[in-house]
Amino acid sequence: MTTMPRNGLLLATDTGGTTAGAPSRLLPDADDLDRIAADEGVSTADLGVLEVNSRVGKLFAAILDYVARHPPVRPRAGTGGADASTTEAVAGPALWVNPSDAVDRVDVRSAADVEEAEATGTSNVGIKRPLYKKPSDPYGCYGPASLREGDQKRPPYKTVHGMGAAVVLWPPPPAATPDALRRAYAAEAGASPPATQPAAAEVNGDGSGSDGEAEASFPPDSARIHVLHMAAGHPLGSGLGAPDMQRFVLLVAAGGADPLKTFIAGVVDWSLALYAPPPAASAFRLFRFRTDDRASKSMWVAEGDKPGRPLSSVILPDGMAEALKADVEAFLSPPTKAWYRSHGVPYRRSYLLHGPPGSGKTSTIRALASTFRLTACFLAVTNGNFNNQILGDALASLPRASLLVIEDVDALFTVDRVATAAAGALTFSGLLNALDGLIAAESLLVAMTTNKPVTALDEALVRGGRVDSRWSFEAPCASQLARLFASYYPKADSEMGTAFGAQMVDGLGGGEGGGSMAAAQQLFIRCREASAADCLGTVPEFCAEYVADRDAAVAEAAAAAAERAAAATAAAAAAAEATAATAARRARREARLSQAE
């Protein structure tokens, strides 16, 4: 009895030997080979046999999985003189028998048998040679490798040949490809892939369907692989060792070793493709810079992965999405980085995205972050104590592969560099140094957004070096809204999309270029269960409501602004009055002092 090769594989071309020059451990019985040879219409000498044991975990599991999910293969009735009854046992997958249920051969040899085998040179098949205990060894320590009458015997060595057999085809038939199996599982009410095969059409041994007609997508030169499931070893333990029963599959195919080599080279890839996770939806990691109320502690805080979107899904003017993607892709390329380094230019690039609200600026940033796997770092002035030092700390501690986002940059300073309440303690010069100064971070993309035109920003803020590229996001025109409609209702006629775009632009009262992506998205959310025609019919009513709410919000904001302005005026008047009263008191006091002198 030879030991199993460490790699767990043993290839044989006939019953007498292997390609490796060593005797096979578990070649099929002669009856098995005769039956398979008759089914294939060849002699047993033309069969290739490959032994795979459970030590080759991935390959062993992949073979059993493939057999379990393969459609049943009908035997080749009458091939090579065999009738259907001779191959009925290999018609379908049946490899799930307990190894302890059936015993084809139990070989327990005595010491005399072993000595005779050693003397004659016969292979000691069926028993692992035990070692005797020394008389002075009461604890059963092993002694010299010799046998004596009365020594303890090893438990029976059992070989189980009746654990099932099957025939599979390789390459996989259409019903057994990973894509076909995943589609079948997806149709099962969202259930996970089961351990057994889904319902599939029966496949004949020649690769044709059950109706006898060859399937056009199935390779005509497919190989038939016979799979025999076996087990061998010591099923029981003893003082001389633990149980070492192992399972095997024997692969047999006509044509020698080549079909088997092709099969084992592909079946593991088949298993990996079957169990490969579905493509994950594009996502990006989000960080926000947080400071406490006194701005004494500040740090970037991870807020998890956020759902992204492809840049193509953002409805922008023709060619804009492609141009923006190409610009970012070129900047992130290794040659560009090397060029920046070789010329001493700071490796960073800044974009200014300007346009009215709802025109797609934030959606574009989300798409860029997910498309290029960047970490979106949103920086906002969160309290009145935010200052230049905190901004410098934020830039110095940015995560790797970051896209720094500064939204509504126009809200920090006026065109005359006057700080607003939103700027906190941050100065205009501090912001400029953060964008293009000694404290500016490198290996960085910066995206600034504003709802105002570029002319409303200070020229020093938007000059080259601080803003490398400007992208105008205008209100969507009718054609963009038509494309957006088509993305939500892909089966609708193009005429309906054209009508939708025109009605939205007219209904929102802005003329050509006066639409709103945000408004259109609200409409689609409202009509998410409606048909395209019903959604189109809702446009006039929706636009009327949207304009009324927008006008009311504008009026409310204007009233609030007027109220704040009046309060500011009243406060200024009160301060002026208090200042005048203080001055009057000082004047009276000085007058009294002068009289006293």
MARNUKE-702416 format. One line per field, with one value per residue (C-alpha): residue number from 1; residue in three letters; x, y, z. Coordinates in steps of 0.1 Angstrom, whole numbers, plus 5000, padded with zeros to 4 digits. Example, Ala and Ser with C-alpha at 12.3 -4.5 7.8 and 13.67 -1.06 7.14 Angstrom:
<sites>
i <- c(1, 2)
aa <- c(ALA, SER)
xx <- c(5123, 5137)
yy <- c(4955, 4989)
zz <- c(5078, 5071)
</sites>
This chain:
<sites>
i <- c(1, 2, 3, 4, 5, 6, 7, 8, 9, 10, 11, 12, 13, 14, 15, 16, 17, 18, 19, 20, 21, 22, 23, 24, 25, 26, 27, 28, 29, 30, 31, 32, 33, 34, 35, 36, 37, 38, 39, 40, 41, 42, 43, 44, 45, 46, 47, 48, 49, 50, 51, 52, 53, 54, 55, 56, 57, 58, 59, 60, 61, 62, 63, 64, 65, 66, 67, 68, 69, 70, 71, 72, 73, 74, 75, 76, 77, 78, 79, 80, 81, 82, 83, 84, 85, 86, 87, 88, 89, 90, 91, 92, 93, 94, 95, 96, 97, 98, 99, 100, 101, 102, 103, 104, 105, 106, 107, 108, 109, 110, 111, 112, 113, 114, 115, 116, 117, 118, 119, 120, 121, 122, 123, 124, 125, 126, 127, 128, 129, 130, 131, 132, 133, 134, 135, 136, 137, 138, 139, 140, 141, 142, 143, 144, 145, 146, 147, 148, 149, 150, 151, 152, 153, 154, 155, 156, 157, 158, 159, 160, 161, 162, 163, 164, 165, 166, 167, 168, 169, 170, 171, 172, 173, 174, 175, 176, 177, 178, 179, 180, 181, 182, 183, 184, 185, 186, 187, 188, 189, 190, 191, 192, 193, 194, 195, 196, 197, 198, 199, 200, 201, 202, 203, 204, 205, 206, 207, 208, 209, 210, 211, 212, 213, 214, 215, 216, 217, 218, 219, 220, 221, 222, 223, 224, 225, 226, 227, 228, 229, 230, 231, 232, 233, 234, 235, 236, 237, 238, 239, 240, 241, 242, 243, 244, 245, 246, 247, 248, 249, 250, 251, 252, 253, 254, 255, 256, 257, 258, 259, 260, 261, 262, 263, 264, 265, 266, 267, 268, 269, 270, 271, 272, 273, 274, 275, 276, 277, 278, 279, 280, 281, 282, 283, 284, 285, 286, 287, 288, 289, 290, 291, 292, 293, 294, 295, 296, 297, 298, 299, 300, 301, 302, 303, 304, 305, 306, 307, 308, 309, 310, 311, 312, 313, 314, 315, 316, 317, 318, 319, 320, 321, 322, 323, 324, 325, 326, 327, 328, 329, 330, 331, 332, 333, 334, 335, 336, 337, 338, 339, 340, 341, 342, 343, 344, 345, 346, 347, 348, 349, 350, 351, 352, 353, 354, 355, 356, 357, 358, 359, 360, 361, 362, 363, 364, 365, 366, 367, 368, 369, 370, 371, 372, 373, 374, 375, 376, 377, 378, 379, 380, 381, 382, 383, 384, 385, 386, 387, 388, 389, 390, 391, 392, 393, 394, 395, 396, 397, 398, 399, 400, 401, 402, 403, 404, 405, 406, 407, 408, 409, 410, 411, 412, 413, 414, 415, 416, 417, 418, 419, 420, 421, 422, 423, 424, 425, 426, 427, 428, 429, 430, 431, 432, 433, 434, 435, 436, 437, 438, 439, 440, 441, 442, 443, 444, 445, 446, 447, 448, 449, 450, 451, 452, 453, 454, 455, 456, 457, 458, 459, 460, 461, 462, 463, 464, 465, 466, 467, 468, 469, 470, 471, 472, 473, 474, 475, 476, 477, 478, 479, 480, 481, 482, 483, 484, 485, 486, 487, 488, 489, 490, 491, 492, 493, 494, 495, 496, 497, 498, 499, 500, 501, 502, 503, 504, 505, 506, 507, 508, 509, 510, 511, 512, 513, 514, 515, 516, 517, 518, 519, 520, 521, 522, 523, 524, 525, 526, 527, 528, 529, 530, 531, 532, 533, 534, 535, 536, 537, 538, 539, 540, 541, 542, 543, 544, 545, 546, 547, 548, 549, 550, 551, 552, 553, 554, 555, 556, 557, 558, 559, 560, 561, 562, 563, 564, 565, 566, 567, 568, 569, 570, 571, 572, 573, 574, 575, 576, 577, 578, 579, 580, 581, 582, 583, 584, 585, 586, 587, 588, 589, 590, 591, 592, 593, 594, 595, 596, 597)
aa <- c(MET, THR, THR, MET, PRO, ARG, ASN, GLY, LEU, LEU, LEU, ALA, THR, ASP, THR, GLY, GLY, THR, THR, ALA, GLY, ALA, PRO, SER, ARG, LEU, LEU, PRO, ASP, ALA, ASP, ASP, LEU, ASP, ARG, ILE, ALA, ALA, ASP, GLU, GLY, VAL, SER, THR, ALA, ASP, LEU, GLY, VAL, LEU, GLU, VAL, ASN, SER, ARG, VAL, GLY, LYS, LEU, PHE, ALA, ALA, ILE, LEU, ASP, TYR, VAL, ALA, ARG, HIS, PRO, PRO, VAL, ARG, PRO, ARG, ALA, GLY, THR, GLY, GLY, ALA, ASP, ALA, SER, THR, THR, GLU, ALA, VAL, ALA, GLY, PRO, ALA, LEU, TRP, VAL, ASN, PRO, SER, ASP, ALA, VAL, ASP, ARG, VAL, ASP, VAL, ARG, SER, ALA, ALA, ASP, VAL, GLU, GLU, ALA, GLU, ALA, THR, GLY, THR, SER, ASN, VAL, GLY, ILE, LYS, ARG, PRO, LEU, TYR, LYS, LYS, PRO, SER, ASP, PRO, TYR, GLY, CYS, TYR, GLY, PRO, ALA, SER, LEU, ARG, GLU, GLY, ASP, GLN, LYS, ARG, PRO, PRO, TYR, LYS, THR, VAL, HIS, GLY, MET, GLY, ALA, ALA, VAL, VAL, LEU, TRP, PRO, PRO, PRO, PRO, ALA, ALA, THR, PRO, ASP, ALA, LEU, ARG, ARG, ALA, TYR, ALA, ALA, GLU, ALA, GLY, ALA, SER, PRO, PRO, ALA, THR, GLN, PRO, ALA, ALA, ALA, GLU, VAL, ASN, GLY, ASP, GLY, SER, GLY, SER, ASP, GLY, GLU, ALA, GLU, ALA, SER, PHE, PRO, PRO, ASP, SER, ALA, ARG, ILE, HIS, VAL, LEU, HIS, MET, ALA, ALA, GLY, HIS, PRO, LEU, GLY, SER, GLY, LEU, GLY, ALA, PRO, ASP, MET, GLN, ARG, PHE, VAL, LEU, LEU, VAL, ALA, ALA, GLY, GLY, ALA, ASP, PRO, LEU, LYS, THR, PHE, ILE, ALA, GLY, VAL, VAL, ASP, TRP, SER, LEU, ALA, LEU, TYR, ALA, PRO, PRO, PRO, ALA, ALA, SER, ALA, PHE, ARG, LEU, PHE, ARG, PHE, ARG, THR, ASP, ASP, ARG, ALA, SER, LYS, SER, MET, TRP, VAL, ALA, GLU, GLY, ASP, LYS, PRO, GLY, ARG, PRO, LEU, SER, SER, VAL, ILE, LEU, PRO, ASP, GLY, MET, ALA, GLU, ALA, LEU, LYS, ALA, ASP, VAL, GLU, ALA, PHE, LEU, SER, PRO, PRO, THR, LYS, ALA, TRP, TYR, ARG, SER, HIS, GLY, VAL, PRO, TYR, ARG, ARG, SER, TYR, LEU, LEU, HIS, GLY, PRO, PRO, GLY, SER, GLY, LYS, THR, SER, THR, ILE, ARG, ALA, LEU, ALA, SER, THR, PHE, ARG, LEU, THR, ALA, CYS, PHE, LEU, ALA, VAL, THR, ASN, GLY, ASN, PHE, ASN, ASN, GLN, ILE, LEU, GLY, ASP, ALA, LEU, ALA, SER, LEU, PRO, ARG, ALA, SER, LEU, LEU, VAL, ILE, GLU, ASP, VAL, ASP, ALA, LEU, PHE, THR, VAL, ASP, ARG, VAL, ALA, THR, ALA, ALA, ALA, GLY, ALA, LEU, THR, PHE, SER, GLY, LEU, LEU, ASN, ALA, LEU, ASP, GLY, LEU, ILE, ALA, ALA, GLU, SER, LEU, LEU, VAL, ALA, MET, THR, THR, ASN, LYS, PRO, VAL, THR, ALA, LEU, ASP, GLU, ALA, LEU, VAL, ARG, GLY, GLY, ARG, VAL, ASP, SER, ARG, TRP, SER, PHE, GLU, ALA, PRO, CYS, ALA, SER, GLN, LEU, ALA, ARG, LEU, PHE, ALA, SER, TYR, TYR, PRO, LYS, ALA, ASP, SER, GLU, MET, GLY, THR, ALA, PHE, GLY, ALA, GLN, MET, VAL, ASP, GLY, LEU, GLY, GLY, GLY, GLU, GLY, GLY, GLY, SER, MET, ALA, ALA, ALA, GLN, GLN, LEU, PHE, ILE, ARG, CYS, ARG, GLU, ALA, SER, ALA, ALA, ASP, CYS, LEU, GLY, THR, VAL, PRO, GLU, PHE, CYS, ALA, GLU, TYR, VAL, ALA, ASP, ARG, ASP, ALA, ALA, VAL, ALA, GLU, ALA, ALA, ALA, ALA, ALA, ALA, GLU, ARG, ALA, ALA, ALA, ALA, THR, ALA, ALA, ALA, ALA, ALA, ALA, ALA, GLU, ALA, THR, ALA, ALA, THR, ALA, ALA, ARG, ARG, ALA, ARG, ARG, GLU, ALA, ARG, LEU, SER, GLN, ALA, GLU)
xx <- c(5000, 5016, 5009, 4989, 5008, 5011, 4993, 4963, 4963, 4972, 4968, 4965, 4960, 4951, 4947, 4984, 5001, 5001, 5017, 5039, 5053, 5037, 5009, 4975, 4959, 4922, 4918, 4883, 4874, 4876, 4838, 4837, 4863, 4846, 4813, 4827, 4847, 4816, 4796, 4823, 4829, 4866, 4889, 4900, 4935, 4922, 4907, 4923, 4918, 4925, 4922, 4913, 4911, 4897, 4932, 4929, 4900, 4891, 4893, 4875, 4847, 4844, 4841, 4813, 4795, 4797, 4783, 4755, 4744, 4750, 4719, 4714, 4732, 4714, 4736, 4747, 4724, 4739, 4773, 4800, 4776, 4763, 4726, 4709, 4709, 4747, 4750, 4719, 4740, 4759, 4730, 4726, 4744, 4742, 4773, 4758, 4760, 4775, 4808, 4798, 4767, 4783, 4814, 4826, 4858, 4873, 4908, 4923, 4955, 4972, 5009, 5015, 4999, 5021, 5052, 5043, 5037, 5071, 5088, 5072, 5073, 5035, 5021, 5006, 4971, 4945, 4963, 4986, 5014, 5011, 5040, 5042, 5046, 5077, 5071, 5086, 5064, 5031, 5020, 5020, 5050, 5060, 5088, 5108, 5089, 5083, 5053, 5047, 5018, 4993, 5002, 4974, 4959, 4949, 4912, 4898, 4909, 4878, 4874, 4840, 4832, 4795, 4791, 4776, 4786, 4777, 4785, 4791, 4801, 4828, 4828, 4796, 4763, 4742, 4722, 4753, 4772, 4777, 4756, 4727, 4728, 4728, 4699, 4680, 4687, 4677, 4643, 4637, 4621, 4654, 4667, 4704, 4719, 4708, 4731, 4713, 4710, 4681, 4656, 4673, 4667, 4681, 4712, 4721, 4755, 4763, 4755, 4720, 4688, 4663, 4644, 4674, 4682, 4717, 4719, 4736, 4754, 4769, 4805, 4803, 4836, 4825, 4841, 4822, 4837, 4827, 4828, 4831, 4828, 4847, 4862, 4891, 4909, 4904, 4869, 4876, 4903, 4924, 4953, 4975, 4959, 4928, 4904, 4918, 4889, 4892, 4869, 4880, 4866, 4879, 4875, 4875, 4873, 4880, 4910, 4935, 4947, 4940, 4902, 4908, 4935, 4912, 4883, 4903, 4919, 4884, 4862, 4878, 4874, 4838, 4832, 4849, 4827, 4796, 4802, 4818, 4799, 4777, 4793, 4790, 4771, 4795, 4802, 4825, 4837, 4826, 4845, 4833, 4855, 4841, 4850, 4836, 4818, 4849, 4869, 4895, 4892, 4888, 4892, 4880, 4852, 4843, 4806, 4808, 4803, 4778, 4760, 4776, 4766, 4782, 4791, 4771, 4739, 4743, 4724, 4748, 4751, 4764, 4801, 4805, 4805, 4831, 4853, 4852, 4860, 4889, 4903, 4903, 4915, 4945, 4954, 4953, 4975, 5011, 5027, 5009, 5021, 5056, 5054, 5043, 5071, 5098, 5088, 5084, 5047, 5025, 5005, 4969, 4941, 4911, 4877, 4850, 4815, 4792, 4755, 4720, 4707, 4696, 4717, 4738, 4769, 4766, 4756, 4787, 4809, 4793, 4798, 4835, 4842, 4826, 4840, 4876, 4874, 4882, 4874, 4850, 4860, 4834, 4848, 4824, 4827, 4806, 4809, 4820, 4854, 4866, 4899, 4930, 4947, 4918, 4917, 4954, 4950, 4922, 4944, 4973, 4952, 4933, 4929, 4947, 4931, 4909, 4885, 4883, 4848, 4841, 4805, 4790, 4823, 4806, 4789, 4822, 4833, 4818, 4833, 4851, 4867, 4844, 4838, 4802, 4788, 4793, 4831, 4835, 4870, 4885, 4902, 4902, 4940, 4938, 4915, 4938, 4968, 4949, 4942, 4976, 5001, 5027, 5001, 4982, 4979, 4994, 4983, 4948, 4917, 4896, 4860, 4845, 4808, 4789, 4753, 4764, 4781, 4819, 4817, 4803, 4836, 4868, 4892, 4920, 4899, 4893, 4926, 4947, 4965, 4937, 4910, 4925, 4893, 4858, 4827, 4794, 4762, 4734, 4697, 4688, 4673, 4644, 4667, 4685, 4651, 4640, 4672, 4664, 4628, 4642, 4664, 4634, 4611, 4634, 4605, 4587, 4587, 4612, 4582, 4571, 4605, 4605, 4571, 4581, 4612, 4592, 4564, 4588, 4607, 4575, 4558, 4587, 4586, 4622, 4621, 4648, 4674, 4650, 4643, 4654, 4668, 4658, 4622, 4621, 4635, 4607, 4582, 4597, 4596, 4559, 4552, 4574, 4545, 4528, 4533, 4552, 4519, 4505, 4538, 4536, 4500, 4510, 4536, 4513, 4498, 4532, 4548, 4520, 4525, 4563, 4563, 4538, 4559, 4590, 4575, 4562, 4596, 4612, 4587, 4592, 4630, 4626, 4604, 4628, 4657, 4637, 4630, 4666, 4675, 4650, 4663, 4698, 4687, 4670, 4700, 4723, 4700, 4699, 4737, 4740, 4715, 4735, 4767, 4752, 4739, 4774, 4790, 4765, 4772, 4809, 4805, 4784, 4810, 4838, 4819, 4813, 4850, 4860, 4836, 4850, 4885)
yy <- c(5000, 5033, 5065, 5093, 5120, 5152, 5172, 5147, 5140, 5108, 5105, 5071, 5061, 5025, 5001, 4993, 5026, 5063, 5091, 5098, 5063, 5053, 5028, 5044, 5040, 5039, 5030, 5019, 4982, 4964, 4964, 5002, 5006, 4980, 4997, 5032, 5019, 5003, 5034, 5055, 5029, 5026, 5001, 5004, 5012, 5044, 5057, 5084, 5083, 5111, 5107, 5138, 5135, 5159, 5173, 5194, 5213, 5238, 5214, 5186, 5209, 5224, 5190, 5179, 5212, 5210, 5175, 5185, 5215, 5198, 5188, 5150, 5134, 5105, 5075, 5066, 5037, 5011, 5028, 5003, 4974, 4985, 4989, 5016, 4994, 4992, 5029, 5038, 5041, 5071, 5089, 5116, 5131, 5109, 5115, 5121, 5087, 5084, 5065, 5043, 5030, 5006, 4985, 4968, 4953, 4950, 4937, 4930, 4910, 4891, 4893, 4861, 4877, 4907, 4887, 4867, 4898, 4912, 4880, 4878, 4915, 4917, 4952, 4955, 4967, 4971, 4975, 5000, 4982, 4984, 4987, 4964, 4974, 4965, 4943, 4970, 4997, 4996, 5029, 5016, 5035, 5025, 5000, 4985, 4980, 4942, 4921, 4894, 4871, 4887, 4923, 4948, 4950, 4981, 4986, 4974, 4993, 5000, 5009, 5021, 5020, 5025, 5062, 5072, 5081, 5106, 5118, 5155, 5174, 5199, 5227, 5233, 5230, 5263, 5253, 5248, 5280, 5304, 5330, 5306, 5293, 5328, 5338, 5307, 5315, 5352, 5340, 5321, 5348, 5363, 5332, 5325, 5298, 5265, 5235, 5215, 5222, 5242, 5227, 5223, 5205, 5171, 5168, 5139, 5124, 5139, 5175, 5178, 5186, 5161, 5164, 5151, 5184, 5198, 5231, 5257, 5273, 5240, 5232, 5201, 5187, 5185, 5158, 5133, 5131, 5101, 5109, 5081, 5090, 5068, 5067, 5047, 5045, 5035, 5044, 5038, 5050, 5031, 5035, 5034, 5064, 5084, 5077, 5087, 5079, 5101, 5108, 5107, 5113, 5094, 5112, 5089, 5101, 5086, 5101, 5098, 5126, 5157, 5159, 5155, 5182, 5205, 5198, 5203, 5235, 5250, 5236, 5257, 5289, 5278, 5276, 5310, 5326, 5310, 5323, 5356, 5384, 5405, 5438, 5462, 5494, 5523, 5539, 5564, 5570, 5603, 5623, 5655, 5678, 5683, 5709, 5713, 5744, 5761, 5749, 5734, 5699, 5692, 5661, 5643, 5620, 5591, 5588, 5555, 5545, 5565, 5553, 5568, 5569, 5567, 5601, 5591, 5591, 5629, 5647, 5674, 5693, 5672, 5663, 5679, 5647, 5631, 5662, 5664, 5627, 5629, 5659, 5641, 5609, 5627, 5644, 5611, 5593, 5584, 5603, 5635, 5631, 5625, 5657, 5678, 5664, 5669, 5706, 5714, 5722, 5713, 5682, 5693, 5705, 5726, 5729, 5755, 5743, 5773, 5774, 5777, 5753, 5719, 5720, 5689, 5702, 5679, 5650, 5655, 5655, 5623, 5607, 5618, 5604, 5570, 5568, 5574, 5558, 5590, 5599, 5628, 5652, 5679, 5709, 5734, 5762, 5748, 5775, 5811, 5800, 5783, 5800, 5798, 5774, 5749, 5751, 5744, 5714, 5701, 5702, 5686, 5656, 5648, 5611, 5596, 5598, 5627, 5649, 5681, 5696, 5732, 5739, 5774, 5791, 5824, 5824, 5830, 5863, 5890, 5902, 5929, 5903, 5911, 5881, 5870, 5854, 5820, 5825, 5825, 5836, 5826, 5853, 5857, 5855, 5823, 5807, 5818, 5802, 5770, 5768, 5779, 5786, 5769, 5751, 5739, 5701, 5682, 5650, 5664, 5673, 5703, 5710, 5743, 5750, 5783, 5791, 5825, 5835, 5837, 5875, 5875, 5860, 5878, 5876, 5864, 5834, 5822, 5829, 5802, 5780, 5784, 5774, 5754, 5747, 5763, 5743, 5761, 5743, 5761, 5754, 5724, 5729, 5710, 5684, 5676, 5671, 5649, 5627, 5626, 5615, 5587, 5575, 5570, 5557, 5539, 5523, 5555, 5572, 5599, 5622, 5619, 5629, 5659, 5670, 5665, 5687, 5715, 5714, 5715, 5745, 5764, 5754, 5765, 5799, 5802, 5799, 5778, 5769, 5777, 5741, 5724, 5689, 5690, 5698, 5670, 5645, 5655, 5648, 5614, 5605, 5615, 5594, 5564, 5540, 5558, 5551, 5575, 5588, 5595, 5612, 5634, 5643, 5654, 5680, 5711, 5706, 5698, 5729, 5751, 5737, 5739, 5776, 5785, 5769, 5784, 5819, 5815, 5804, 5833, 5857, 5842, 5844, 5880, 5888, 5872, 5891, 5924, 5915, 5909, 5941, 5961, 5945, 5953, 5989, 5992, 5978, 6002, 6031, 6020, 6017, 6052, 6065, 6049, 6063, 6097, 6095, 6084, 6113, 6137, 6125, 6128, 6163, 6173, 6157, 6176, 6208, 6204, 6196, 6228, 6249, 6235, 6245)
zz <- c(5000, 4989, 5007, 4991, 4973, 4992, 4965, 4966, 4929, 4911, 4873, 4856, 4820, 4827, 4856, 4858, 4865, 4865, 4845, 4875, 4875, 4909, 4915, 4920, 4954, 4945, 4908, 4900, 4901, 4868, 4866, 4868, 4841, 4819, 4822, 4815, 4786, 4771, 4776, 4758, 4731, 4738, 4755, 4791, 4780, 4764, 4796, 4817, 4855, 4879, 4916, 4937, 4975, 5001, 5008, 4977, 4993, 4966, 4937, 4956, 4966, 4932, 4915, 4939, 4935, 4897, 4897, 4920, 4898, 4865, 4845, 4844, 4815, 4799, 4791, 4756, 4751, 4728, 4725, 4723, 4726, 4759, 4766, 4787, 4818, 4819, 4823, 4843, 4875, 4861, 4847, 4874, 4903, 4934, 4954, 4988, 5005, 5040, 5038, 5067, 5049, 5024, 5026, 4995, 5010, 5045, 5046, 5080, 5079, 5106, 5115, 5095, 5064, 5068, 5072, 5041, 5022, 5032, 5023, 4988, 4981, 4978, 4983, 5018, 5006, 5032, 5065, 5081, 5098, 5136, 5160, 5190, 5227, 5245, 5276, 5297, 5282, 5301, 5286, 5250, 5236, 5202, 5197, 5168, 5135, 5139, 5146, 5171, 5178, 5201, 5193, 5190, 5156, 5136, 5131, 5098, 5067, 5046, 5010, 5000, 4962, 4964, 4972, 4940, 4904, 4878, 4843, 4836, 4804, 4801, 4790, 4810, 4791, 4789, 4820, 4841, 4834, 4863, 4846, 4840, 4875, 4890, 4868, 4880, 4916, 4911, 4899, 4931, 4952, 4963, 4979, 4983, 4960, 4974, 4980, 4953, 4916, 4902, 4878, 4844, 4812, 4808, 4786, 4764, 4765, 4732, 4743, 4729, 4747, 4759, 4726, 4707, 4690, 4695, 4713, 4692, 4721, 4733, 4721, 4699, 4712, 4749, 4770, 4791, 4826, 4848, 4885, 4910, 4947, 4971, 5006, 5021, 5054, 5090, 5101, 5138, 5160, 5185, 5209, 5178, 5161, 5153, 5125, 5091, 5067, 5036, 5007, 4970, 4936, 4907, 4873, 4843, 4807, 4773, 4755, 4782, 4805, 4784, 4790, 4827, 4828, 4810, 4834, 4867, 4852, 4846, 4873, 4901, 4879, 4874, 4912, 4917, 4891, 4906, 4941, 4931, 4948, 4926, 4915, 4943, 4936, 4933, 4966, 4982, 5017, 5034, 5060, 5077, 5097, 5132, 5158, 5193, 5204, 5216, 5186, 5210, 5194, 5157, 5136, 5104, 5113, 5091, 5082, 5064, 5028, 5009, 4977, 4946, 4910, 4876, 4860, 4830, 4852, 4859, 4832, 4821, 4788, 4759, 4764, 4798, 4818, 4795, 4795, 4833, 4837, 4812, 4831, 4865, 4850, 4833, 4866, 4886, 4861, 4871, 4842, 4852, 4888, 4876, 4855, 4884, 4906, 4880, 4874, 4911, 4906, 4937, 4928, 4933, 4911, 4921, 4904, 4908, 4901, 4898, 4890, 4904, 4930, 4917, 4886, 4894, 4913, 4943, 4921, 4900, 4931, 4943, 4909, 4908, 4942, 4935, 4899, 4910, 4944, 4962, 4998, 4998, 5027, 5033, 5050, 5065, 5090, 5118, 5145, 5150, 5165, 5133, 5124, 5102, 5125, 5124, 5087, 5085, 5108, 5086, 5055, 5073, 5085, 5053, 5045, 5016, 4981, 4992, 4973, 4994, 4991, 5001, 4994, 4991, 4992, 4983, 5017, 5035, 5021, 4999, 4967, 4988, 5011, 5039, 5062, 5067, 5098, 5082, 5081, 5118, 5128, 5094, 5074, 5036, 5035, 5056, 5030, 5001, 5019, 5024, 4987, 4973, 5000, 5022, 5042, 5012, 5009, 4980, 4961, 4964, 4943, 4955, 4945, 4955, 4948, 4946, 4936, 4924, 4892, 4891, 4890, 4925, 4939, 4946, 4917, 4940, 4950, 4915, 4898, 4883, 4908, 4933, 4907, 4879, 4860, 4861, 4853, 4847, 4858, 4842, 4848, 4826, 4792, 4777, 4760, 4793, 4811, 4782, 4788, 4825, 4817, 4795, 4823, 4846, 4818, 4794, 4775, 4768, 4734, 4727, 4719, 4755, 4768, 4745, 4757, 4793, 4789, 4772, 4798, 4827, 4813, 4805, 4838, 4859, 4843, 4834, 4796, 4778, 4804, 4833, 4844, 4875, 4880, 4916, 4907, 4881, 4906, 4931, 4904, 4896, 4933, 4934, 4903, 4911, 4908, 4879, 4842, 4818, 4805, 4840, 4850, 4819, 4827, 4862, 4850, 4848, 4882, 4897, 4882, 4895, 4930, 4928, 4915, 4942, 4970, 4955, 4954, 4989, 5001, 4983, 4998, 5033, 5029, 5017, 5047, 5070, 5054, 5057, 5093, 5100, 5082, 5103, 5134, 5124, 5116, 5150, 5167, 5149, 5158, 5194, 5194, 5179, 5205, 5233, 5219, 5217, 5252, 5264, 5246, 5261, 5296, 5290, 5278, 5308, 5332, 5315, 5317, 5355, 5359, 5341, 5362, 5394, 5384)
</sites>
